[in-house]
Amino acid sequence: MAKCTFCGNSIEKGTGKIYVQKDAKILYFCSSKCEKNHVKLGRKFLETRWSRKFKREKLESQEAAAE
C-alpha cells in the first residue's frame, strides 16, 4: 500500500489519487483534503496540525528536549 504524500496515512487499494507533477515526481493523496492543501494551497505538512507527519515531528522534538 502507498502512503499519502501529505499526511502520511496508508492508502487502501482502489482509493486515493495519484498526481504527477511536471518534473515527473509522483504524489499520492488519500483524500481531496490532502490534495487541496498540498497542491492548490501550497501548505507544508509540518505546519498542518492534523497530519501524522506533524505529530511525529512534534513527538520527536519533545523527546529530544526531554533528554
mmCIF file as Biopython writes it, N, C-alpha, C and O atoms, coordinates in Angstrom:
data_model
#
loop_
_atom_site.group_PDB
_atom_site.id
_atom_site.type_symbol
_atom_site.label_atom_id
_atom_site.label_alt_id
_atom_site.label_comp_id
_atom_site.label_asym_id
_atom_site.label_entity_id
_atom_site.label_seq_id
_atom_site.pdbx_PDB_ins_code
_atom_site.Cartn_x
_atom_site.Cartn_y
_atom_site.Cartn_z
_atom_site.occupancy
_atom_site.B_iso_or_equiv
_atom_site.auth_seq_id
_atom_site.auth_asym_id
_atom_site.pdbx_PDB_model_num
ATOM 1   N N  . MET A ? 1  ? 0.831   -1.181 0.000   1.0 0.0 1  A 1 
ATOM 2   C CA . MET A ? 1  ? 0.000   0.000  0.000   1.0 0.0 1  A 1 
ATOM 3   C C  . MET A ? 1  ? 0.880   1.251  0.000   1.0 0.0 1  A 1 
ATOM 4   O O  . MET A ? 1  ? 1.949   1.281  0.611   1.0 0.0 1  A 1 
ATOM 5   N N  . ALA A ? 2  ? 0.412   2.256  -0.686  1.0 0.0 2  A 1 
ATOM 6   C CA . ALA A ? 2  ? 1.127   3.525  -0.744  1.0 0.0 2  A 1 
ATOM 7   C C  . ALA A ? 2  ? 0.769   4.378  0.466   1.0 0.0 2  A 1 
ATOM 8   O O  . ALA A ? 2  ? -0.245  4.148  1.124   1.0 0.0 2  A 1 
ATOM 9   N N  . LYS A ? 3  ? 1.609   5.360  0.749   1.0 0.0 3  A 1 
ATOM 10  C CA . LYS A ? 3  ? 1.342   6.299  1.833   1.0 0.0 3  A 1 
ATOM 11  C C  . LYS A ? 3  ? 1.065   7.665  1.232   1.0 0.0 3  A 1 
ATOM 12  O O  . LYS A ? 3  ? 1.640   8.040  0.210   1.0 0.0 3  A 1 
ATOM 13  N N  . CYS A ? 4  ? 0.184   8.396  1.879   1.0 0.0 4  A 1 
ATOM 14  C CA . CYS A ? 4  ? -0.169  9.738  1.421   1.0 0.0 4  A 1 
ATOM 15  C C  . CYS A ? 4  ? 1.062   10.639 1.527   1.0 0.0 4  A 1 
ATOM 16  O O  . CYS A ? 4  ? 1.746   10.652 2.550   1.0 0.0 4  A 1 
ATOM 17  N N  . THR A ? 5  ? 1.331   11.382 0.473   1.0 0.0 5  A 1 
ATOM 18  C CA . THR A ? 5  ? 2.477   12.278 0.450   1.0 0.0 5  A 1 
ATOM 19  C C  . THR A ? 5  ? 2.325   13.385 1.481   1.0 0.0 5  A 1 
ATOM 20  O O  . THR A ? 5  ? 3.319   13.835 2.050   1.0 0.0 5  A 1 
ATOM 21  N N  . PHE A ? 6  ? 1.112   13.828 1.730   1.0 0.0 6  A 1 
ATOM 22  C CA . PHE A ? 6  ? 0.886   14.964 2.623   1.0 0.0 6  A 1 
ATOM 23  C C  . PHE A ? 6  ? 0.770   14.561 4.087   1.0 0.0 6  A 1 
ATOM 24  O O  . PHE A ? 6  ? 1.521   15.057 4.927   1.0 0.0 6  A 1 
ATOM 25  N N  . CYS A ? 7  ? -0.160  13.668 4.400   1.0 0.0 7  A 1 
ATOM 26  C CA . CYS A ? 7  ? -0.434  13.380 5.816   1.0 0.0 7  A 1 
ATOM 27  C C  . CYS A ? 7  ? 0.265   12.129 6.336   1.0 0.0 7  A 1 
ATOM 28  O O  . CYS A ? 7  ? 0.462   12.002 7.545   1.0 0.0 7  A 1 
ATOM 29  N N  . GLY A ? 8  ? 0.644   11.207 5.462   1.0 0.0 8  A 1 
ATOM 30  C CA . GLY A ? 8  ? 1.345   10.010 5.899   1.0 0.0 8  A 1 
ATOM 31  C C  . GLY A ? 8  ? 0.457   8.810  6.167   1.0 0.0 8  A 1 
ATOM 32  O O  . GLY A ? 8  ? 0.962   7.756  6.552   1.0 0.0 8  A 1 
ATOM 33  N N  . ASN A ? 9  ? -0.848  8.934  5.977   1.0 0.0 9  A 1 
ATOM 34  C CA . ASN A ? 9  ? -1.756  7.794  6.164   1.0 0.0 9  A 1 
ATOM 35  C C  . ASN A ? 9  ? -1.575  6.786  5.041   1.0 0.0 9  A 1 
ATOM 36  O O  . ASN A ? 9  ? -1.213  7.154  3.923   1.0 0.0 9  A 1 
ATOM 37  N N  . SER A ? 10 ? -1.826  5.513  5.334   1.0 0.0 10 A 1 
ATOM 38  C CA . SER A ? 10 ? -1.748  4.499  4.287   1.0 0.0 10 A 1 
ATOM 39  C C  . SER A ? 10 ? -3.006  4.571  3.427   1.0 0.0 10 A 1 
ATOM 40  O O  . SER A ? 10 ? -4.091  4.876  3.923   1.0 0.0 10 A 1 
ATOM 41  N N  . ILE A ? 11 ? -2.852  4.288  2.137   1.0 0.0 11 A 1 
ATOM 42  C CA . ILE A ? 11 ? -3.953  4.383  1.182   1.0 0.0 11 A 1 
ATOM 43  C C  . ILE A ? 11 ? -4.342  2.975  0.768   1.0 0.0 11 A 1 
ATOM 44  O O  . ILE A ? 11 ? -3.500  2.202  0.311   1.0 0.0 11 A 1 
ATOM 45  N N  . GLU A ? 12 ? -5.619  2.638  0.926   1.0 0.0 12 A 1 
ATOM 46  C CA . GLU A ? 12 ? -6.106  1.323  0.529   1.0 0.0 12 A 1 
ATOM 47  C C  . GLU A ? 12 ? -6.191  1.240  -0.988  1.0 0.0 12 A 1 
ATOM 48  O O  . GLU A ? 12 ? -6.349  2.253  -1.670  1.0 0.0 12 A 1 
ATOM 49  N N  . LYS A ? 13 ? -6.083  0.019  -1.510  1.0 0.0 13 A 1 
ATOM 50  C CA . LYS A ? 13 ? -6.195  -0.179 -2.955  1.0 0.0 13 A 1 
ATOM 51  C C  . LYS A ? 13 ? -7.556  0.279  -3.446  1.0 0.0 13 A 1 
ATOM 52  O O  . LYS A ? 13 ? -8.577  0.044  -2.799  1.0 0.0 13 A 1 
ATOM 53  N N  . GLY A ? 14 ? -7.558  0.935  -4.595  1.0 0.0 14 A 1 
ATOM 54  C CA . GLY A ? 14 ? -8.804  1.385  -5.194  1.0 0.0 14 A 1 
ATOM 55  C C  . GLY A ? 14 ? -9.289  2.723  -4.686  1.0 0.0 14 A 1 
ATOM 56  O O  . GLY A ? 14 ? -10.341 3.197  -5.115  1.0 0.0 14 A 1 
ATOM 57  N N  . THR A ? 15 ? -8.546  3.349  -3.778  1.0 0.0 15 A 1 
ATOM 58  C CA . THR A ? 15 ? -8.929  4.658  -3.258  1.0 0.0 15 A 1 
ATOM 59  C C  . THR A ? 15 ? -7.779  5.628  -3.449  1.0 0.0 15 A 1 
ATOM 60  O O  . THR A ? 15 ? -6.674  5.223  -3.809  1.0 0.0 15 A 1 
ATOM 61  N N  . GLY A ? 16 ? -8.029  6.896  -3.211  1.0 0.0 16 A 1 
ATOM 62  C CA . GLY A ? 16 ? -6.986  7.903  -3.293  1.0 0.0 16 A 1 
ATOM 63  C C  . GLY A ? 16 ? -6.761  8.407  -4.707  1.0 0.0 16 A 1 
ATOM 64  O O  . GLY A ? 16 ? -7.437  7.996  -5.650  1.0 0.0 16 A 1 
ATOM 65  N N  . LYS A ? 17 ? -5.797  9.306  -4.831  1.0 0.0 17 A 1 
ATOM 66  C CA . LYS A ? 17 ? -5.455  9.896  -6.121  1.0 0.0 17 A 1 
ATOM 67  C C  . LYS A ? 17 ? -3.948  9.889  -6.307  1.0 0.0 17 A 1 
ATOM 68  O O  . LYS A ? 17 ? -3.184  9.966  -5.344  1.0 0.0 17 A 1 
ATOM 69  N N  . ILE A ? 18 ? -3.534  9.796  -7.570  1.0 0.0 18 A 1 
ATOM 70  C CA . ILE A ? 18 ? -2.129  9.912  -7.924  1.0 0.0 18 A 1 
ATOM 71  C C  . ILE A ? 18 ? -1.986  11.189 -8.736  1.0 0.0 18 A 1 
ATOM 72  O O  . ILE A ? 18 ? -2.704  11.390 -9.716  1.0 0.0 18 A 1 
ATOM 73  N N  . TYR A ? 19 ? -1.056  12.055 -8.329  1.0 0.0 19 A 1 
ATOM 74  C CA . TYR A ? 19 ? -0.827  13.331 -9.001  1.0 0.0 19 A 1 
ATOM 75  C C  . TYR A ? 19 ? 0.604   13.329 -9.523  1.0 0.0 19 A 1 
ATOM 76  O O  . TYR A ? 19 ? 1.540   13.094 -8.759  1.0 0.0 19 A 1 
ATOM 77  N N  . VAL A ? 20 ? 0.782   13.589 -10.819 1.0 0.0 20 A 1 
ATOM 78  C CA . VAL A ? 20 ? 2.114   13.612 -11.419 1.0 0.0 20 A 1 
ATOM 79  C C  . VAL A ? 20 ? 2.458   15.055 -11.754 1.0 0.0 20 A 1 
ATOM 80  O O  . VAL A ? 20 ? 1.742   15.716 -12.506 1.0 0.0 20 A 1 
ATOM 81  N N  . GLN A ? 21 ? 3.569   15.539 -11.185 1.0 0.0 21 A 1 
ATOM 82  C CA . GLN A ? 21 ? 4.000   16.907 -11.439 1.0 0.0 21 A 1 
ATOM 83  C C  . GLN A ? 21 ? 4.733   16.998 -12.771 1.0 0.0 21 A 1 
ATOM 84  O O  . GLN A ? 21 ? 5.033   15.976 -13.389 1.0 0.0 21 A 1 
ATOM 85  N N  . LYS A ? 22 ? 5.022   18.220 -13.215 1.0 0.0 22 A 1 
ATOM 86  C CA . LYS A ? 22 ? 5.695   18.429 -14.494 1.0 0.0 22 A 1 
ATOM 87  C C  . LYS A ? 22 ? 7.100   17.836 -14.513 1.0 0.0 22 A 1 
ATOM 88  O O  . LYS A ? 22 ? 7.596   17.449 -15.572 1.0 0.0 22 A 1 
ATOM 89  N N  . ASP A ? 23 ? 7.742   17.762 -13.353 1.0 0.0 23 A 1 
ATOM 90  C CA . ASP A ? 23 ? 9.089   17.198 -13.281 1.0 0.0 23 A 1 
ATOM 91  C C  . ASP A ? 23 ? 9.069   15.683 -13.075 1.0 0.0 23 A 1 
ATOM 92  O O  . ASP A ? 23 ? 10.085  15.095 -12.704 1.0 0.0 23 A 1 
ATOM 93  N N  . ALA A ? 24 ? 7.930   15.054 -13.310 1.0 0.0 24 A 1 
ATOM 94  C CA . ALA A ? 24 ? 7.712   13.602 -13.236 1.0 0.0 24 A 1 
ATOM 95  C C  . ALA A ? 24 ? 7.745   13.055 -11.811 1.0 0.0 24 A 1 
ATOM 96  O O  . ALA A ? 24 ? 7.892   11.848 -11.622 1.0 0.0 24 A 1 
ATOM 97  N N  . LYS A ? 25 ? 7.613   13.913 -10.816 1.0 0.0 25 A 1 
ATOM 98  C CA . LYS A ? 25 ? 7.523   13.462 -9.433  1.0 0.0 25 A 1 
ATOM 99  C C  . LYS A ? 25 ? 6.089   13.009 -9.173  1.0 0.0 25 A 1 
ATOM 100 O O  . LYS A ? 25 ? 5.142   13.719 -9.509  1.0 0.0 25 A 1 
ATOM 101 N N  . ILE A ? 26 ? 5.927   11.827 -8.574  1.0 0.0 26 A 1 
ATOM 102 C CA . ILE A ? 26 ? 4.606   11.256 -8.327  1.0 0.0 26 A 1 
ATOM 103 C C  . ILE A ? 26 ? 4.209   11.515 -6.875  1.0 0.0 26 A 1 
ATOM 104 O O  . ILE A ? 26 ? 4.963   11.215 -5.949  1.0 0.0 26 A 1 
ATOM 105 N N  . LEU A ? 27 ? 3.017   12.077 -6.691  1.0 0.0 27 A 1 
ATOM 106 C CA . LEU A ? 27 ? 2.477   12.355 -5.367  1.0 0.0 27 A 1 
ATOM 107 C C  . LEU A ? 27 ? 1.225   11.512 -5.159  1.0 0.0 27 A 1 
ATOM 108 O O  . LEU A ? 27 ? 0.380   11.422 -6.050  1.0 0.0 27 A 1 
ATOM 109 N N  . TYR A ? 28 ? 1.106   10.900 -3.998  1.0 0.0 28 A 1 
ATOM 110 C CA . TYR A ? 28 ? -0.056  10.084 -3.657  1.0 0.0 28 A 1 
ATOM 111 C C  . TYR A ? 28 ? -0.867  10.819 -2.594  1.0 0.0 28 A 1 
ATOM 112 O O  . TYR A ? 28 ? -0.307  11.329 -1.623  1.0 0.0 28 A 1 
ATOM 113 N N  . PHE A ? 29 ? -2.192  10.872 -2.779  1.0 0.0 29 A 1 
ATOM 114 C CA . PHE A ? 29 ? -3.065  11.535 -1.822  1.0 0.0 29 A 1 
ATOM 115 C C  . PHE A ? 29 ? -4.186  10.599 -1.410  1.0 0.0 29 A 1 
ATOM 116 O O  . PHE A ? 29 ? -4.767  9.907  -2.247  1.0 0.0 29 A 1 
ATOM 117 N N  . CYS A ? 30 ? -4.493  10.580 -0.107  1.0 0.0 30 A 1 
ATOM 118 C CA . CYS A ? 30 ? -5.557  9.713  0.404   1.0 0.0 30 A 1 
ATOM 119 C C  . CYS A ? 30 ? -6.921  10.378 0.276   1.0 0.0 30 A 1 
ATOM 120 O O  . CYS A ? 30 ? -7.940  9.688  0.237   1.0 0.0 30 A 1 
ATOM 121 N N  . SER A ? 31 ? -6.959  11.698 0.210   1.0 0.0 31 A 1 
ATOM 122 C CA . SER A ? 31 ? -8.238  12.409 0.137   1.0 0.0 31 A 1 
ATOM 123 C C  . SER A ? 31 ? -8.065  13.718 -0.618  1.0 0.0 31 A 1 
ATOM 124 O O  . SER A ? 31 ? -6.946  14.173 -0.854  1.0 0.0 31 A 1 
ATOM 125 N N  . SER A ? 32 ? -9.182  14.310 -0.989  1.0 0.0 32 A 1 
ATOM 126 C CA . SER A ? 32 ? -9.124  15.601 -1.670  1.0 0.0 32 A 1 
ATOM 127 C C  . SER A ? 32 ? -8.652  16.685 -0.705  1.0 0.0 32 A 1 
ATOM 128 O O  . SER A ? 32 ? -8.105  17.701 -1.136  1.0 0.0 32 A 1 
ATOM 129 N N  . LYS A ? 33 ? -8.856  16.480 0.587   1.0 0.0 33 A 1 
ATOM 130 C CA . LYS A ? 33 ? -8.382  17.423 1.602   1.0 0.0 33 A 1 
ATOM 131 C C  . LYS A ? 33 ? -6.860  17.546 1.543   1.0 0.0 33 A 1 
ATOM 132 O O  . LYS A ? 33 ? -6.321  18.653 1.565   1.0 0.0 33 A 1 
ATOM 133 N N  . CYS A ? 34 ? -6.175  16.415 1.468   1.0 0.0 34 A 1 
ATOM 134 C CA . CYS A ? 34 ? -4.715  16.417 1.386   1.0 0.0 34 A 1 
ATOM 135 C C  . CYS A ? 34 ? -4.243  17.012 0.064   1.0 0.0 34 A 1 
ATOM 136 O O  . CYS A ? 34 ? -3.280  17.779 0.030   1.0 0.0 34 A 1 
ATOM 137 N N  . GLU A ? 35 ? -4.921  16.659 -1.019  1.0 0.0 35 A 1 
ATOM 138 C CA . GLU A ? 35 ? -4.551  17.168 -2.338  1.0 0.0 35 A 1 
ATOM 139 C C  . GLU A ? 35 ? -4.685  18.687 -2.387  1.0 0.0 35 A 1 
ATOM 140 O O  . GLU A ? 35 ? -3.776  19.368 -2.863  1.0 0.0 35 A 1 
ATOM 141 N N  . LYS A ? 36 ? -5.781  19.217 -1.914  1.0 0.0 36 A 1 
ATOM 142 C CA . LYS A ? 36 ? -6.003  20.663 -1.940  1.0 0.0 36 A 1 
ATOM 143 C C  . LYS A ? 36 ? -4.982  21.399 -1.085  1.0 0.0 36 A 1 
ATOM 144 O O  . LYS A ? 36 ? -4.455  22.432 -1.498  1.0 0.0 36 A 1 
ATOM 145 N N  . ASN A ? 37 ? -4.700  20.873 0.104   1.0 0.0 37 A 1 
ATOM 146 C CA . ASN A ? 37 ? -3.742  21.533 0.986   1.0 0.0 37 A 1 
ATOM 147 C C  . ASN A ? 37 ? -2.347  21.559 0.386   1.0 0.0 37 A 1 
ATOM 148 O O  . ASN A ? 37 ? -1.636  22.553 0.532   1.0 0.0 37 A 1 
ATOM 149 N N  . HIS A ? 38 ? -1.941  20.498 -0.280  1.0 0.0 38 A 1 
ATOM 150 C CA . HIS A ? 38 ? -0.589  20.426 -0.829  1.0 0.0 38 A 1 
ATOM 151 C C  . HIS A ? 38 ? -0.461  21.127 -2.180  1.0 0.0 38 A 1 
ATOM 152 O O  . HIS A ? 38 ? 0.425   21.962 -2.363  1.0 0.0 38 A 1 
ATOM 153 N N  . VAL A ? 39 ? -1.339  20.794 -3.122  1.0 0.0 39 A 1 
ATOM 154 C CA . VAL A ? 39 ? -1.203  21.276 -4.496  1.0 0.0 39 A 1 
ATOM 155 C C  . VAL A ? 39 ? -1.755  22.690 -4.657  1.0 0.0 39 A 1 
ATOM 156 O O  . VAL A ? 39 ? -1.045  23.584 -5.117  1.0 0.0 39 A 1 
ATOM 157 N N  . LYS A ? 40 ? -2.999  22.895 -4.285  1.0 0.0 40 A 1 
ATOM 158 C CA . LYS A ? 40 ? -3.643  24.184 -4.538  1.0 0.0 40 A 1 
ATOM 159 C C  . LYS A ? 40 ? -3.241  25.261 -3.537  1.0 0.0 40 A 1 
ATOM 160 O O  . LYS A ? 40 ? -2.971  26.397 -3.927  1.0 0.0 40 A 1 
ATOM 161 N N  . LEU A ? 41 ? -3.197  24.918 -2.258  1.0 0.0 41 A 1 
ATOM 162 C CA . LEU A ? 41 ? -2.913  25.914 -1.228  1.0 0.0 41 A 1 
ATOM 163 C C  . LEU A ? 41 ? -1.433  26.019 -0.890  1.0 0.0 41 A 1 
ATOM 164 O O  . LEU A ? 41 ? -1.009  26.994 -0.269  1.0 0.0 41 A 1 
ATOM 165 N N  . GLY A ? 42 ? -0.640  25.026 -1.292  1.0 0.0 42 A 1 
ATOM 166 C CA . GLY A ? 42 ? 0.806   25.072 -1.091  1.0 0.0 42 A 1 
ATOM 167 C C  . GLY A ? 42 ? 1.245   24.964 0.360   1.0 0.0 42 A 1 
ATOM 168 O O  . GLY A ? 42 ? 2.297   25.486 0.727   1.0 0.0 42 A 1 
ATOM 169 N N  . ARG A ? 43 ? 0.467   24.304 1.176   1.0 0.0 43 A 1 
ATOM 170 C CA . ARG A ? 43 ? 0.811   24.172 2.588   1.0 0.0 43 A 1 
ATOM 171 C C  . ARG A ? 43 ? 1.833   23.062 2.797   1.0 0.0 43 A 1 
ATOM 172 O O  . ARG A ? 43 ? 1.900   22.106 2.025   1.0 0.0 43 A 1 
ATOM 173 N N  . LYS A ? 44 ? 2.620   23.205 3.844   1.0 0.0 44 A 1 
ATOM 174 C CA . LYS A ? 44 ? 3.612   22.201 4.218   1.0 0.0 44 A 1 
ATOM 175 C C  . LYS A ? 44 ? 3.005   21.276 5.266   1.0 0.0 44 A 1 
ATOM 176 O O  . LYS A ? 44 ? 2.233   21.720 6.116   1.0 0.0 44 A 1 
ATOM 177 N N  . PHE A ? 45 ? 3.350   19.998 5.209   1.0 0.0 45 A 1 
ATOM 178 C CA . PHE A ? 45 ? 2.768   19.038 6.153   1.0 0.0 45 A 1 
ATOM 179 C C  . PHE A ? 45 ? 3.225   19.286 7.579   1.0 0.0 45 A 1 
ATOM 180 O O  . PHE A ? 45 ? 2.511   18.927 8.514   1.0 0.0 45 A 1 
ATOM 181 N N  . LEU A ? 46 ? 4.385   19.883 7.776   1.0 0.0 46 A 1 
ATOM 182 C CA . LEU A ? 46 ? 4.868   20.145 9.128   1.0 0.0 46 A 1 
ATOM 183 C C  . LEU A ? 46 ? 4.150   21.317 9.786   1.0 0.0 46 A 1 
ATOM 184 O O  . LEU A ? 46 ? 4.253   21.498 10.999  1.0 0.0 46 A 1 
ATOM 185 N N  . GLU A ? 47 ? 3.424   22.115 9.004   1.0 0.0 47 A 1 
ATOM 186 C CA . GLU A ? 47 ? 2.675   23.248 9.548   1.0 0.0 47 A 1 
ATOM 187 C C  . GLU A ? 47 ? 1.203   22.911 9.756   1.0 0.0 47 A 1 
ATOM 188 O O  . GLU A ? 47 ? 0.464   23.711 10.330  1.0 0.0 47 A 1 
ATOM 189 N N  . THR A ? 48 ? 0.770   21.743 9.297   1.0 0.0 48 A 1 
ATOM 190 C CA . THR A ? 48 ? -0.630  21.345 9.385   1.0 0.0 48 A 1 
ATOM 191 C C  . THR A ? 48 ? -0.795  20.387 10.556  1.0 0.0 48 A 1 
ATOM 192 O O  . THR A ? 48 ? -0.274  19.272 10.531  1.0 0.0 48 A 1 
ATOM 193 N N  . ARG A ? 49 ? -1.515  20.819 11.574  1.0 0.0 49 A 1 
ATOM 194 C CA . ARG A ? 49 ? -1.592  20.081 12.834  1.0 0.0 49 A 1 
ATOM 195 C C  . ARG A ? 49 ? -2.251  18.715 12.727  1.0 0.0 49 A 1 
ATOM 196 O O  . ARG A ? 49 ? -1.934  17.841 13.534  1.0 0.0 49 A 1 
ATOM 197 N N  . TRP A ? 50 ? -3.142  18.483 11.784  1.0 0.0 50 A 1 
ATOM 198 C CA . TRP A ? 50 ? -3.859  17.216 11.715  1.0 0.0 50 A 1 
ATOM 199 C C  . TRP A ? 50 ? -3.091  16.125 10.973  1.0 0.0 50 A 1 
ATOM 200 O O  . TRP A ? 50 ? -3.548  14.982 10.942  1.0 0.0 50 A 1 
ATOM 201 N N  . SER A ? 51 ? -1.951  16.435 10.381  1.0 0.0 51 A 1 
ATOM 202 C CA . SER A ? 51 ? -1.213  15.410 9.636   1.0 0.0 51 A 1 
ATOM 203 C C  . SER A ? 51 ? -0.370  14.549 10.580  1.0 0.0 51 A 1 
ATOM 204 O O  . SER A ? 51 ? 0.108   15.026 11.609  1.0 0.0 51 A 1 
ATOM 205 N N  . ARG A ? 52 ? -0.197  13.293 10.221  1.0 0.0 52 A 1 
ATOM 206 C CA . ARG A ? 52 ? 0.607   12.373 11.041  1.0 0.0 52 A 1 
ATOM 207 C C  . ARG A ? 52 ? 2.069   12.801 11.064  1.0 0.0 52 A 1 
ATOM 208 O O  . ARG A ? 52 ? 2.748   12.640 12.078  1.0 0.0 52 A 1 
ATOM 209 N N  . LYS A ? 53 ? 2.551   13.340 9.965   1.0 0.0 53 A 1 
ATOM 210 C CA . LYS A ? 53 ? 3.948   13.769 9.904   1.0 0.0 53 A 1 
ATOM 211 C C  . LYS A ? 53 ? 4.208   14.905 10.891  1.0 0.0 53 A 1 
ATOM 212 O O  . LYS A ? 53 ? 5.272   14.953 11.508  1.0 0.0 53 A 1 
ATOM 213 N N  . PHE A ? 54 ? 3.243   15.823 11.048  1.0 0.0 54 A 1 
ATOM 214 C CA . PHE A ? 54 ? 3.364   16.907 12.026  1.0 0.0 54 A 1 
ATOM 215 C C  . PHE A ? 54 ? 3.452   16.330 13.433  1.0 0.0 54 A 1 
ATOM 216 O O  . PHE A ? 54 ? 4.307   16.725 14.225  1.0 0.0 54 A 1 
ATOM 217 N N  . LYS A ? 55 ? 2.556   15.387 13.737  1.0 0.0 55 A 1 
ATOM 218 C CA . LYS A ? 55 ? 2.520   14.798 15.070  1.0 0.0 55 A 1 
ATOM 219 C C  . LYS A ? 55 ? 3.800   14.025 15.370  1.0 0.0 55 A 1 
ATOM 220 O O  . LYS A ? 55 ? 4.295   14.063 16.497  1.0 0.0 55 A 1 
ATOM 221 N N  . ARG A ? 56 ? 4.342   13.322 14.373  1.0 0.0 56 A 1 
ATOM 222 C CA . ARG A ? 56 ? 5.578   12.561 14.548  1.0 0.0 56 A 1 
ATOM 223 C C  . ARG A ? 56 ? 6.753   13.498 14.826  1.0 0.0 56 A 1 
ATOM 224 O O  . ARG A ? 56 ? 7.549   13.234 15.727  1.0 0.0 56 A 1 
ATOM 225 N N  . GLU A ? 57 ? 6.874   14.587 14.065  1.0 0.0 57 A 1 
ATOM 226 C CA . GLU A ? 57 ? 7.959   15.546 14.263  1.0 0.0 57 A 1 
ATOM 227 C C  . GLU A ? 57 ? 7.848   16.216 15.629  1.0 0.0 57 A 1 
ATOM 228 O O  . GLU A ? 57 ? 8.857   16.428 16.302  1.0 0.0 57 A 1 
ATOM 229 N N  . LYS A ? 58 ? 6.623   16.550 16.040  1.0 0.0 58 A 1 
ATOM 230 C CA . LYS A ? 58 ? 6.410   17.185 17.338  1.0 0.0 58 A 1 
ATOM 231 C C  . LYS A ? 58 ? 6.830   16.244 18.459  1.0 0.0 58 A 1 
ATOM 232 O O  . LYS A ? 58 ? 7.475   16.673 19.416  1.0 0.0 58 A 1 
ATOM 233 N N  . LEU A ? 59 ? 6.471   14.969 18.353  1.0 0.0 59 A 1 
ATOM 234 C CA . LEU A ? 59 ? 6.828   13.983 19.363  1.0 0.0 59 A 1 
ATOM 235 C C  . LEU A ? 59 ? 8.345   13.808 19.440  1.0 0.0 59 A 1 
ATOM 236 O O  . LEU A ? 59 ? 8.903   13.736 20.535  1.0 0.0 59 A 1 
ATOM 237 N N  . GLU A ? 60 ? 9.016   13.740 18.289  1.0 0.0 60 A 1 
ATOM 238 C CA . GLU A ? 60 ? 10.470  13.586 18.271  1.0 0.0 60 A 1 
ATOM 239 C C  . GLU A ? 60 ? 11.163  14.796 18.888  1.0 0.0 60 A 1 
ATOM 240 O O  . GLU A ? 60 ? 12.154  14.641 19.602  1.0 0.0 60 A 1 
ATOM 241 N N  . SER A ? 61 ? 10.655  15.994 18.622  1.0 0.0 61 A 1 
ATOM 242 C CA . SER A ? 61 ? 11.274  17.194 19.190  1.0 0.0 61 A 1 
ATOM 243 C C  . SER A ? 61 ? 11.058  17.256 20.701  1.0 0.0 61 A 1 
ATOM 244 O O  . SER A ? 61 ? 11.929  17.736 21.426  1.0 0.0 61 A 1 
ATOM 245 N N  . GLN A ? 62 ? 9.909   16.778 21.185  1.0 0.0 62 A 1 
ATOM 246 C CA . GLN A ? 62 ? 9.655   16.757 22.621  1.0 0.0 62 A 1 
ATOM 247 C C  . GLN A ? 62 ? 10.554  15.740 23.314  1.0 0.0 62 A 1 
ATOM 248 O O  . GLN A ? 62 ? 11.037  15.993 24.418  1.0 0.0 62 A 1 
ATOM 249 N N  . GLU A ? 63 ? 10.784  14.588 22.673  1.0 0.0 63 A 1 
ATOM 250 C CA . GLU A ? 63 ? 11.666  13.575 23.251  1.0 0.0 63 A 1 
ATOM 251 C C  . GLU A ? 63 ? 13.103  14.072 23.302  1.0 0.0 63 A 1 
ATOM 252 O O  . GLU A ? 63 ? 13.819  13.807 24.268  1.0 0.0 63 A 1 
ATOM 253 N N  . ALA A ? 64 ? 13.529  14.794 22.266  1.0 0.0 64 A 1 
ATOM 254 C CA . ALA A ? 64 ? 14.887  15.326 22.245  1.0 0.0 64 A 1 
ATOM 255 C C  . ALA A ? 64 ? 15.061  16.402 23.315  1.0 0.0 64 A 1 
ATOM 256 O O  . ALA A ? 64 ? 16.127  16.505 23.921  1.0 0.0 64 A 1 
ATOM 257 N N  . ALA A ? 65 ? 14.032  17.195 23.547  1.0 0.0 65 A 1 
ATOM 258 C CA . ALA A ? 65 ? 14.099  18.242 24.563  1.0 0.0 65 A 1 
ATOM 259 C C  . ALA A ? 65 ? 14.109  17.643 25.971  1.0 0.0 65 A 1 
ATOM 260 O O  . ALA A ? 65 ? 14.708  18.214 26.883  1.0 0.0 65 A 1 
ATOM 261 N N  . ALA A ? 66 ? 13.457  16.506 26.150  1.0 0.0 66 A 1 
ATOM 262 C CA . ALA A ? 66 ? 13.396  15.862 27.462  1.0 0.0 66 A 1 
ATOM 263 C C  . ALA A ? 66 ? 14.741  15.252 27.851  1.0 0.0 66 A 1 
ATOM 264 O O  . ALA A ? 66 ? 15.047  15.127 29.037  1.0 0.0 66 A 1 
ATOM 265 N N  . GLU A ? 67 ? 15.532  14.878 26.873  1.0 0.0 67 A 1 
ATOM 266 C CA . GLU A ? 67 ? 16.833  14.241 27.161  1.0 0.0 67 A 1 
ATOM 267 C C  . GLU A ? 67 ? 17.869  15.243 27.432  1.0 0.0 67 A 1 
ATOM 268 O O  . GLU A ? 67 ? 19.019  14.888 27.692  1.0 0.0 67 A 1 
#
